[in-house]
Amino acid sequence: MARLTLTFLVILPGIAGIVVFGFYALIDMAKLDEAYQQFAASAQQSADLNTLFILATQQNNHRINVFAEGVWVLLCAVMVAIGLHGLFTLPHARRRS
């Protein structure tokens, strides 16, 4: 019973979290790359300061999102590791013959 509890309440949600948050982190990473390219192009063209501030803010918003989603991926990985550790350190049930 303890093995099923660890599997369904700790390990599987942790794996699902890694997949979901990792997916959104990759999406935000692509958006961050686009925002950086736009910022760099505007800086090369000597755009006005207001435009550069707006583009820098957009870029920083994506940086924060990528960081936060990366933290969630790592927290879910720790959750999976704790679940696996608990699963493998449970005493084995002995069969009666």
Biopython code that builds the backbone (N, CA, C, O; Angstrom):
import numpy as np
from Bio.PDB.StructureBuilder import StructureBuilder

atoms = [
    (1, "MET", "N", (0.819, -1.193, 0.000)),
    (1, "MET", "CA", (0.000, 0.000, 0.000)),
    (1, "MET", "C", (0.867, 1.263, 0.000)),
    (1, "MET", "O", (0.544, 2.245, -0.667)),
    (2, "ALA", "N", (1.962, 1.228, 0.748)),
    (2, "ALA", "CA", (2.842, 2.396, 0.816)),
    (2, "ALA", "C", (3.500, 2.664, -0.536)),
    (2, "ALA", "O", (3.748, 3.815, -0.898)),
    (3, "ARG", "N", (3.777, 1.604, -1.269)),
    (3, "ARG", "CA", (4.391, 1.784, -2.587)),
    (3, "ARG", "C", (3.428, 2.491, -3.543)),
    (3, "ARG", "O", (3.838, 3.372, -4.299)),
    (4, "LEU", "N", (2.170, 2.112, -3.511)),
    (4, "LEU", "CA", (1.186, 2.770, -4.374)),
    (4, "LEU", "C", (0.991, 4.229, -3.965)),
    (4, "LEU", "O", (0.840, 5.107, -4.814)),
    (5, "THR", "N", (0.995, 4.472, -2.673)),
    (5, "THR", "CA", (0.828, 5.836, -2.192)),
    (5, "THR", "C", (1.987, 6.717, -2.656)),
    (5, "THR", "O", (1.770, 7.824, -3.151)),
    (6, "LEU", "N", (3.205, 6.229, -2.497)),
    (6, "LEU", "CA", (4.363, 7.004, -2.958)),
    (6, "LEU", "C", (4.321, 7.206, -4.464)),
    (6, "LEU", "O", (4.632, 8.287, -4.964)),
    (7, "THR", "N", (3.939, 6.170, -5.176)),
    (7, "THR", "CA", (3.927, 6.273, -6.633)),
    (7, "THR", "C", (2.897, 7.275, -7.114)),
    (7, "THR", "O", (3.201, 8.124, -7.953)),
    (8, "PHE", "N", (1.674, 7.188, -6.592)),
    (8, "PHE", "CA", (0.592, 8.024, -7.110)),
    (8, "PHE", "C", (0.530, 9.417, -6.506)),
    (8, "PHE", "O", (-0.027, 10.322, -7.127)),
    (9, "LEU", "N", (1.081, 9.619, -5.322)),
    (9, "LEU", "CA", (0.997, 10.934, -4.687)),
    (9, "LEU", "C", (2.295, 11.735, -4.729)),
    (9, "LEU", "O", (2.283, 12.939, -4.475)),
    (10, "VAL", "N", (3.413, 11.086, -5.045)),
    (10, "VAL", "CA", (4.687, 11.808, -5.057)),
    (10, "VAL", "C", (5.397, 11.676, -6.401)),
    (10, "VAL", "O", (5.758, 12.686, -7.005)),
    (11, "ILE", "N", (5.599, 10.471, -6.872)),
    (11, "ILE", "CA", (6.428, 10.257, -8.058)),
    (11, "ILE", "C", (5.718, 10.700, -9.338)),
    (11, "ILE", "O", (6.274, 11.478, -10.113)),
    (12, "LEU", "N", (4.513, 10.221, -9.564)),
    (12, "LEU", "CA", (3.815, 10.575, -10.807)),
    (12, "LEU", "C", (3.483, 12.061, -10.910)),
    (12, "LEU", "O", (3.662, 12.635, -11.985)),
    (13, "PRO", "N", (3.005, 12.720, -9.836)),
    (13, "PRO", "CA", (2.812, 14.170, -9.953)),
    (13, "PRO", "C", (4.124, 14.920, -10.190)),
    (13, "PRO", "O", (4.143, 15.934, -10.888)),
    (14, "GLY", "N", (5.212, 14.427, -9.615)),
    (14, "GLY", "CA", (6.507, 15.062, -9.847)),
    (14, "GLY", "C", (6.939, 14.952, -11.297)),
    (14, "GLY", "O", (7.441, 15.914, -11.879)),
    (15, "ILE", "N", (6.743, 13.780, -11.878)),
    (15, "ILE", "CA", (7.091, 13.598, -13.296)),
    (15, "ILE", "C", (6.199, 14.468, -14.172)),
    (15, "ILE", "O", (6.668, 15.077, -15.133)),
    (16, "ALA", "N", (4.910, 14.524, -13.838)),
    (16, "ALA", "CA", (3.990, 15.375, -14.606)),
    (16, "ALA", "C", (4.406, 16.842, -14.500)),
    (16, "ALA", "O", (4.346, 17.575, -15.487)),
    (17, "GLY", "N", (4.826, 17.274, -13.310)),
    (17, "GLY", "CA", (5.277, 18.653, -13.131)),
    (17, "GLY", "C", (6.518, 18.958, -13.945)),
    (17, "GLY", "O", (6.634, 20.039, -14.521)),
    (18, "ILE", "N", (7.449, 18.012, -13.997)),
    (18, "ILE", "CA", (8.656, 18.213, -14.799)),
    (18, "ILE", "C", (8.279, 18.409, -16.261)),
    (18, "ILE", "O", (8.810, 19.296, -16.929)),
    (19, "VAL", "N", (7.360, 17.581, -16.759)),
    (19, "VAL", "CA", (6.966, 17.669, -18.165)),
    (19, "VAL", "C", (6.244, 18.984, -18.452)),
    (19, "VAL", "O", (6.566, 19.673, -19.420)),
    (20, "VAL", "N", (5.265, 19.333, -17.608)),
    (20, "VAL", "CA", (4.459, 20.528, -17.855)),
    (20, "VAL", "C", (5.298, 21.795, -17.715)),
    (20, "VAL", "O", (5.311, 22.638, -18.613)),
    (21, "PHE", "N", (5.998, 21.930, -16.589)),
    (21, "PHE", "CA", (6.779, 23.150, -16.376)),
    (21, "PHE", "C", (7.963, 23.230, -17.333)),
    (21, "PHE", "O", (8.352, 24.323, -17.745)),
    (22, "GLY", "N", (8.541, 22.080, -17.693)),
    (22, "GLY", "CA", (9.621, 22.078, -18.674)),
    (22, "GLY", "C", (9.131, 22.526, -20.044)),
    (22, "GLY", "O", (9.832, 23.243, -20.759)),
    (23, "PHE", "N", (7.925, 22.101, -20.405)),
    (23, "PHE", "CA", (7.339, 22.517, -21.679)),
    (23, "PHE", "C", (7.163, 24.030, -21.723)),
    (23, "PHE", "O", (7.536, 24.676, -22.703)),
    (24, "TYR", "N", (6.591, 24.598, -20.652)),
    (24, "TYR", "CA", (6.382, 26.043, -20.633)),
    (24, "TYR", "C", (7.694, 26.814, -20.498)),
    (24, "TYR", "O", (7.797, 27.945, -20.973)),
    (25, "ALA", "N", (8.685, 26.220, -19.862)),
    (25, "ALA", "CA", (9.993, 26.877, -19.791)),
    (25, "ALA", "C", (10.624, 26.967, -21.180)),
    (25, "ALA", "O", (11.256, 27.969, -21.515)),
    (26, "LEU", "N", (10.453, 25.928, -21.978)),
    (26, "LEU", "CA", (10.996, 25.963, -23.340)),
    (26, "LEU", "C", (10.261, 26.990, -24.203)),
    (26, "LEU", "O", (10.877, 27.664, -25.029)),
    (27, "ILE", "N", (8.945, 27.109, -24.012)),
    (27, "ILE", "CA", (8.190, 28.124, -24.751)),
    (27, "ILE", "C", (8.679, 29.516, -24.358)),
    (27, "ILE", "O", (8.926, 30.355, -25.224)),
    (28, "ASP", "N", (8.821, 29.763, -23.048)),
    (28, "ASP", "CA", (9.283, 31.075, -22.600)),
    (28, "ASP", "C", (10.727, 31.338, -23.001)),
    (28, "ASP", "O", (11.111, 32.489, -23.211)),
    (29, "MET", "N", (11.524, 30.294, -23.106)),
    (29, "MET", "CA", (12.902, 30.480, -23.558)),
    (29, "MET", "C", (12.934, 30.968, -25.006)),
    (29, "MET", "O", (13.750, 31.817, -25.363)),
    (30, "ALA", "N", (12.042, 30.426, -25.834)),
    (30, "ALA", "CA", (11.958, 30.888, -27.222)),
    (30, "ALA", "C", (11.481, 32.341, -27.270)),
    (30, "ALA", "O", (11.983, 33.138, -28.062)),
    (31, "LYS", "N", (10.513, 32.678, -26.422)),
    (31, "LYS", "CA", (10.030, 34.064, -26.366)),
    (31, "LYS", "C", (11.127, 35.003, -25.867)),
    (31, "LYS", "O", (11.239, 36.135, -26.339)),
    (32, "LEU", "N", (11.934, 34.536, -24.914)),
    (32, "LEU", "CA", (13.050, 35.335, -24.423)),
    (32, "LEU", "C", (14.055, 35.589, -25.532)),
    (32, "LEU", "O", (14.573, 36.698, -25.662)),
    (33, "ASP", "N", (14.331, 34.572, -26.326)),
    (33, "ASP", "CA", (15.263, 34.745, -27.439)),
    (33, "ASP", "C", (14.738, 35.768, -28.443)),
    (33, "ASP", "O", (15.493, 36.605, -28.937)),
    (34, "GLU", "N", (13.433, 35.695, -28.742)),
    (34, "GLU", "CA", (12.838, 36.680, -29.642)),
    (34, "GLU", "C", (12.930, 38.091, -29.060)),
    (34, "GLU", "O", (13.274, 39.037, -29.768)),
    (35, "ALA", "N", (12.621, 38.229, -27.771)),
    (35, "ALA", "CA", (12.657, 39.549, -27.130)),
    (35, "ALA", "C", (14.084, 40.093, -27.114)),
    (35, "ALA", "O", (14.294, 41.290, -27.307)),
    (36, "TYR", "N", (15.063, 39.222, -26.886)),
    (36, "TYR", "CA", (16.452, 39.688, -26.875)),
    (36, "TYR", "C", (16.890, 40.129, -28.267)),
    (36, "TYR", "O", (17.562, 41.149, -28.422)),
    (37, "GLN", "N", (16.508, 39.360, -29.267)),
    (37, "GLN", "CA", (16.877, 39.727, -30.641)),
    (37, "GLN", "C", (16.265, 41.081, -31.025)),
    (37, "GLN", "O", (16.915, 41.900, -31.676)),
    (38, "GLN", "N", (15.032, 41.302, -30.623)),
    (38, "GLN", "CA", (14.376, 42.581, -30.907)),
    (38, "GLN", "C", (15.066, 43.727, -30.167)),
    (38, "GLN", "O", (15.260, 44.808, -30.723)),
    (39, "PHE", "N", (15.434, 43.480, -28.906)),
    (39, "PHE", "CA", (16.139, 44.490, -28.119)),
    (39, "PHE", "C", (17.506, 44.806, -28.727)),
    (39, "PHE", "O", (17.889, 45.971, -28.829)),
    (40, "ALA", "N", (18.237, 43.769, -29.131)),
    (40, "ALA", "CA", (19.567, 43.975, -29.712)),
    (40, "ALA", "C", (19.485, 44.719, -31.042)),
    (40, "ALA", "O", (20.320, 45.575, -31.335)),
    (41, "ALA", "N", (18.472, 44.389, -31.845)),
    (41, "ALA", "CA", (18.315, 45.082, -33.126)),
    (41, "ALA", "C", (17.984, 46.556, -32.910)),
    (41, "ALA", "O", (18.492, 47.418, -33.628)),
    (42, "SER", "N", (17.130, 46.853, -31.918)),
    (42, "SER", "CA", (16.780, 48.247, -31.631)),
    (42, "SER", "C", (17.975, 49.010, -31.075)),
    (42, "SER", "O", (18.153, 50.193, -31.366)),
    (43, "ALA", "N", (18.783, 48.339, -30.282)),
    (43, "ALA", "CA", (19.961, 48.999, -29.725)),
    (43, "ALA", "C", (20.976, 49.300, -30.831)),
    (43, "ALA", "O", (21.648, 50.331, -30.787)),
    (44, "GLN", "N", (21.092, 48.419, -31.810)),
    (44, "GLN", "CA", (22.001, 48.645, -32.926)),
    (44, "GLN", "C", (21.546, 49.806, -33.809)),
    (44, "GLN", "O", (22.367, 50.512, -34.395)),
    (45, "GLN", "N", (20.227, 49.994, -33.897)),
    (45, "GLN", "CA", (19.682, 51.055, -34.734)),
    (45, "GLN", "C", (19.584, 52.380, -33.985)),
    (45, "GLN", "O", (19.047, 53.352, -34.515)),
    (46, "SER", "N", (20.088, 52.424, -32.785)),
    (46, "SER", "CA", (20.061, 53.629, -31.951)),
    (46, "SER", "C", (18.631, 54.157, -31.775)),
    (46, "SER", "O", (18.331, 55.315, -32.063)),
    (47, "ALA", "N", (17.768, 53.268, -31.293)),
    (47, "ALA", "CA", (16.376, 53.654, -31.048)),
    (47, "ALA", "C", (16.314, 54.610, -29.855)),
    (47, "ALA", "O", (17.268, 54.726, -29.087)),
    (48, "ASP", "N", (15.181, 55.288, -29.716)),
    (48, "ASP", "CA", (15.050, 56.224, -28.599)),
    (48, "ASP", "C", (14.998, 55.454, -27.276)),
    (48, "ASP", "O", (14.764, 54.246, -27.246)),
    (49, "LEU", "N", (15.217, 56.177, -26.211)),
    (49, "LEU", "CA", (15.362, 55.565, -24.895)),
    (49, "LEU", "C", (14.074, 54.918, -24.410)),
    (49, "LEU", "O", (14.122, 53.867, -23.770)),
    (50, "ASN", "N", (12.933, 55.515, -24.697)),
    (50, "ASN", "CA", (11.662, 54.918, -24.270)),
    (50, "ASN", "C", (11.449, 53.550, -24.904)),
    (50, "ASN", "O", (10.998, 52.623, -24.230)),
    (51, "THR", "N", (11.760, 53.410, -26.166)),
    (51, "THR", "CA", (11.629, 52.122, -26.847)),
    (51, "THR", "C", (12.568, 51.097, -26.240)),
    (51, "THR", "O", (12.184, 49.943, -26.046)),
    (52, "LEU", "N", (13.792, 51.500, -25.939)),
    (52, "LEU", "CA", (14.752, 50.567, -25.330)),
    (52, "LEU", "C", (14.305, 50.135, -23.939)),
    (52, "LEU", "O", (14.477, 48.974, -23.570)),
    (53, "PHE", "N", (13.731, 51.057, -23.160)),
    (53, "PHE", "CA", (13.226, 50.690, -21.834)),
    (53, "PHE", "C", (12.078, 49.692, -21.941)),
    (53, "PHE", "O", (12.013, 48.738, -21.166)),
    (54, "ILE", "N", (11.184, 49.899, -22.883)),
    (54, "ILE", "CA", (10.062, 48.982, -23.072)),
    (54, "ILE", "C", (10.557, 47.599, -23.491)),
    (54, "ILE", "O", (10.098, 46.586, -22.964)),
    (55, "LEU", "N", (11.487, 47.559, -24.433)),
    (55, "LEU", "CA", (12.017, 46.275, -24.898)),
    (55, "LEU", "C", (12.821, 45.569, -23.804)),
    (55, "LEU", "O", (12.773, 44.344, -23.689)),
    (56, "ALA", "N", (13.548, 46.329, -23.013)),
    (56, "ALA", "CA", (14.300, 45.729, -21.907)),
    (56, "ALA", "C", (13.360, 45.152, -20.856)),
    (56, "ALA", "O", (13.636, 44.098, -20.283)),
    (57, "THR", "N", (12.255, 45.837, -20.603)),
    (57, "THR", "CA", (11.275, 45.338, -19.636)),
    (57, "THR", "C", (10.631, 44.045, -20.129)),
    (57, "THR", "O", (10.451, 43.106, -19.354)),
    (58, "GLN", "N", (10.285, 43.994, -21.405)),
    (58, "GLN", "CA", (9.727, 42.761, -21.962)),
    (58, "GLN", "C", (10.721, 41.612, -21.844)),
    (58, "GLN", "O", (10.354, 40.486, -21.507)),
    (59, "GLN", "N", (11.964, 41.911, -22.124)),
    (59, "GLN", "CA", (13.008, 40.892, -22.026)),
    (59, "GLN", "C", (13.157, 40.411, -20.581)),
    (59, "GLN", "O", (13.284, 39.210, -20.341)),
    (60, "ASN", "N", (13.143, 41.318, -19.638)),
    (60, "ASN", "CA", (13.278, 40.933, -18.232)),
    (60, "ASN", "C", (12.080, 40.137, -17.746)),
    (60, "ASN", "O", (12.232, 39.240, -16.917)),
    (61, "ASN", "N", (10.894, 40.450, -18.247)),
    (61, "ASN", "CA", (9.715, 39.654, -17.882)),
    (61, "ASN", "C", (9.886, 38.202, -18.321)),
    (61, "ASN", "O", (9.557, 37.287, -17.567)),
    (62, "HIS", "N", (10.388, 37.987, -19.517)),
    (62, "HIS", "CA", (10.611, 36.623, -19.994)),
    (62, "HIS", "C", (11.726, 35.944, -19.196)),
    (62, "HIS", "O", (11.657, 34.743, -18.934)),
    (63, "ARG", "N", (12.740, 36.696, -18.814)),
    (63, "ARG", "CA", (13.816, 36.109, -17.993)),
    (63, "ARG", "C", (13.271, 35.618, -16.655)),
    (63, "ARG", "O", (13.634, 34.536, -16.194)),
    (64, "ILE", "N", (12.413, 36.399, -16.041)),
    (64, "ILE", "CA", (11.821, 36.010, -14.757)),
    (64, "ILE", "C", (10.952, 34.767, -14.937)),
    (64, "ILE", "O", (10.976, 33.866, -14.098)),
    (65, "ASN", "N", (10.187, 34.716, -16.023)),
    (65, "ASN", "CA", (9.337, 33.548, -16.264)),
    (65, "ASN", "C", (10.163, 32.285, -16.481)),
    (65, "ASN", "O", (9.825, 31.225, -15.955)),
    (66, "VAL", "N", (11.238, 32.388, -17.248)),
    (66, "VAL", "CA", (12.092, 31.221, -17.482)),
    (66, "VAL", "C", (12.722, 30.765, -16.161)),
    (66, "VAL", "O", (12.794, 29.566, -15.889)),
    (67, "PHE", "N", (13.170, 31.703, -15.355)),
    (67, "PHE", "CA", (13.749, 31.358, -14.061)),
    (67, "PHE", "C", (12.724, 30.654, -13.174)),
    (67, "PHE", "O", (13.023, 29.618, -12.580)),
    (68, "ALA", "N", (11.518, 31.213, -13.083)),
    (68, "ALA", "CA", (10.495, 30.641, -12.203)),
    (68, "ALA", "C", (10.097, 29.238, -12.658)),
    (68, "ALA", "O", (9.943, 28.338, -11.832)),
    (69, "GLU", "N", (9.934, 29.051, -13.943)),
    (69, "GLU", "CA", (9.557, 27.727, -14.426)),
    (69, "GLU", "C", (10.706, 26.730, -14.278)),
    (69, "GLU", "O", (10.469, 25.543, -14.056)),
    (70, "GLY", "N", (11.931, 27.199, -14.399)),
    (70, "GLY", "CA", (13.066, 26.323, -14.132)),
    (70, "GLY", "C", (13.125, 25.884, -12.686)),
    (70, "GLY", "O", (13.478, 24.742, -12.390)),
    (71, "VAL", "N", (12.778, 26.792, -11.780)),
    (71, "VAL", "CA", (12.728, 26.436, -10.357)),
    (71, "VAL", "C", (11.656, 25.374, -10.114)),
    (71, "VAL", "O", (11.877, 24.436, -9.348)),
    (72, "TRP", "N", (10.495, 25.516, -10.759)),
    (72, "TRP", "CA", (9.440, 24.514, -10.599)),
    (72, "TRP", "C", (9.881, 23.158, -11.141)),
    (72, "TRP", "O", (9.561, 22.124, -10.555)),
    (73, "VAL", "N", (10.608, 23.152, -12.247)),
    (73, "VAL", "CA", (11.121, 21.884, -12.787)),
    (73, "VAL", "C", (12.054, 21.230, -11.768)),
    (73, "VAL", "O", (11.970, 20.026, -11.524)),
    (74, "LEU", "N", (12.932, 22.020, -11.183)),
    (74, "LEU", "CA", (13.865, 21.463, -10.193)),
    (74, "LEU", "C", (13.140, 20.982, -8.937)),
    (74, "LEU", "O", (13.494, 19.944, -8.379)),
    (75, "LEU", "N", (12.129, 21.727, -8.489)),
    (75, "LEU", "CA", (11.367, 21.290, -7.322)),
    (75, "LEU", "C", (10.628, 19.981, -7.595)),
    (75, "LEU", "O", (10.555, 19.116, -6.722)),
    (76, "CYS", "N", (10.088, 19.834, -8.787)),
    (76, "CYS", "CA", (9.421, 18.583, -9.142)),
    (76, "CYS", "C", (10.425, 17.437, -9.237)),
    (76, "CYS", "O", (10.106, 16.304, -8.876)),
    (77, "ALA", "N", (11.625, 17.717, -9.715)),
    (77, "ALA", "CA", (12.665, 16.684, -9.772)),
    (77, "ALA", "C", (13.065, 16.242, -8.367)),
    (77, "ALA", "O", (13.306, 15.057, -8.136)),
    (78, "VAL", "N", (13.137, 17.179, -7.437)),
    (78, "VAL", "CA", (13.438, 16.825, -6.043)),
    (78, "VAL", "C", (12.310, 15.972, -5.474)),
    (78, "VAL", "O", (12.558, 15.014, -4.742)),
    (79, "MET", "N", (11.077, 16.319, -5.810)),
    (79, "MET", "CA", (9.928, 15.541, -5.349)),
    (79, "MET", "C", (10.001, 14.106, -5.863)),
    (79, "MET", "O", (9.735, 13.166, -5.114)),
    (80, "VAL", "N", (10.356, 13.930, -7.125)),
    (80, "VAL", "CA", (10.513, 12.590, -7.696)),
    (80, "VAL", "C", (11.647, 11.849, -6.993)),
    (80, "VAL", "O", (11.515, 10.668, -6.672)),
    (81, "ALA", "N", (12.750, 12.534, -6.755)),
    (81, "ALA", "CA", (13.892, 11.892, -6.088)),
    (81, "ALA", "C", (13.523, 11.441, -4.677)),
    (81, "ALA", "O", (13.910, 10.352, -4.251)),
    (82, "ILE", "N", (12.781, 12.270, -3.956)),
    (82, "ILE", "CA", (12.353, 11.886, -2.605)),
    (82, "ILE", "C", (11.413, 10.685, -2.671)),
    (82, "ILE", "O", (11.514, 9.765, -1.860)),
    (83, "GLY", "N", (10.497, 10.698, -3.646)),
    (83, "GLY", "CA", (9.589, 9.566, -3.796)),
    (83, "GLY", "C", (10.316, 8.282, -4.144)),
    (83, "GLY", "O", (10.012, 7.224, -3.594)),
    (84, "LEU", "N", (11.283, 8.369, -5.059)),
    (84, "LEU", "CA", (12.055, 7.179, -5.419)),
    (84, "LEU", "C", (12.890, 6.682, -4.245)),
    (84, "LEU", "O", (13.015, 5.476, -4.033)),
    (85, "HIS", "N", (13.457, 7.607, -3.489)),
    (85, "HIS", "CA", (14.230, 7.209, -2.314)),
    (85, "HIS", "C", (13.333, 6.484, -1.318)),
    (85, "HIS", "O", (13.712, 5.451, -0.767)),
    (86, "GLY", "N", (12.161, 7.025, -1.094)),
    (86, "GLY", "CA", (11.223, 6.363, -0.184)),
    (86, "GLY", "C", (10.780, 5.016, -0.713)),
    (86, "GLY", "O", (10.611, 4.071, 0.056)),
    (87, "LEU", "N", (10.590, 4.918, -2.015)),
    (87, "LEU", "CA", (10.149, 3.665, -2.618)),
    (87, "LEU", "C", (11.205, 2.577, -2.483)),
    (87, "LEU", "O", (10.883, 1.422, -2.202)),
    (88, "PHE", "N", (12.456, 2.945, -2.683)),
    (88, "PHE", "CA", (13.518, 1.942, -2.636)),
    (88, "PHE", "C", (14.013, 1.645, -1.225)),
    (88, "PHE", "O", (14.721, 0.657, -1.030)),
    (89, "THR", "N", (13.672, 2.447, -0.257)),
    (89, "THR", "CA", (14.096, 2.167, 1.114)),
    (89, "THR", "C", (12.997, 1.516, 1.948)),
    (89, "THR", "O", (13.214, 1.207, 3.120)),
    (90, "LEU", "N", (11.826, 1.306, 1.364)),
    (90, "LEU", "CA", (10.782, 0.576, 2.080)),
    (90, "LEU", "C", (11.214, -0.874, 2.257)),
    (90, "LEU", "O", (11.828, -1.458, 1.364)),
    (91, "PRO", "N", (10.895, -1.448, 3.401)),
    (91, "PRO", "CA", (11.235, -2.868, 3.565)),
    (91, "PRO", "C", (10.377, -3.723, 2.627)),
    (91, "PRO", "O", (9.209, -3.422, 2.380)),
    (92, "HIS", "N", (10.979, -4.781, 2.120)),
    (92, "HIS", "CA", (10.260, -5.677, 1.214)),
    (92, "HIS", "C", (9.288, -6.531, 2.016)),
    (92, "HIS", "O", (9.614, -6.995, 3.109)),
    (93, "ALA", "N", (8.114, -6.733, 1.478)),
    (93, "ALA", "CA", (7.132, -7.594, 2.124)),
    (93, "ALA", "C", (7.535, -9.042, 1.873)),
    (93, "ALA", "O", (7.829, -9.430, 0.743)),
    (94, "ARG", "N", (7.544, -9.827, 2.932)),
    (94, "ARG", "CA", (7.931, -11.241, 2.801)),
    (94, "ARG", "C", (6.681, -12.081, 2.586)),
    (94, "ARG", "O", (5.657, -11.892, 3.242)),
    (95, "ARG", "N", (6.794, -12.999, 1.662)),
    (95, "ARG", "CA", (5.682, -13.893, 1.386)),
    (95, "ARG", "C", (5.700, -15.040, 2.358)),
    (95, "ARG", "O", (6.751, -15.583, 2.699)),
    (96, "ARG", "N", (4.535, -15.388, 2.789)),
    (96, "ARG", "CA", (4.430, -16.570, 3.672)),
    (96, "ARG", "C", (4.140, -17.796, 2.804)),
    (96, "ARG", "O", (3.233, -17.787, 1.971)),
    (97, "SER", "N", (4.914, -18.827, 3.015)),
    (97, "SER", "CA", (4.681, -20.014, 2.220)),
    (97, "SER", "C", (4.105, -21.128, 3.035)),
    (97, "SER", "O", (3.848, -22.210, 2.507)),
]
sb = StructureBuilder()
sb.init_structure("model")
sb.init_model(0)
sb.init_chain("A")
sb.init_seg("    ")
for serial, (resi, resn, name, xyz) in enumerate(atoms, 1):
    if name == "N":
        sb.init_residue(resn, " ", resi, " ")
    sb.init_atom(name, np.array(xyz, "f"), 0.0, 1.0, " ", f" {name:<3s}", serial, name[0])
structure = sb.get_structure()
